[in-house]
Amino acid sequence: MTSSVAKKTKEITLLHEQIQIIDDLLGGTRTMRAKGETHLPKFKREEDDDYKKRLQKATLYP
């Protein structure tokens, strides 16, 4: 039986999910901001405009 290199195994799929945050951190502030609420959650009663302003000020320190 041959395996296709185009098909990801369950193990590789899980690994990619686990290392995503590392890739995001290596991407720096720009990537963190692009990921939005994934890495900078919105406060409970925070308005969208206020969140966008806070997100634009957020900095990922090295």
HELIX and SHEET records of a PDB file:
HELIX    1   1 LYS A   10  LEU A   26  1                                  17    
HELIX    2   2 GLY A   28  LYS A   35  1                                   8    
HELIX    3   3 GLY A   36  THR A   38  5                                   3    
HELIX    4   4 ASP A   48  LYS A   57  1                                  10    
END                                                                             
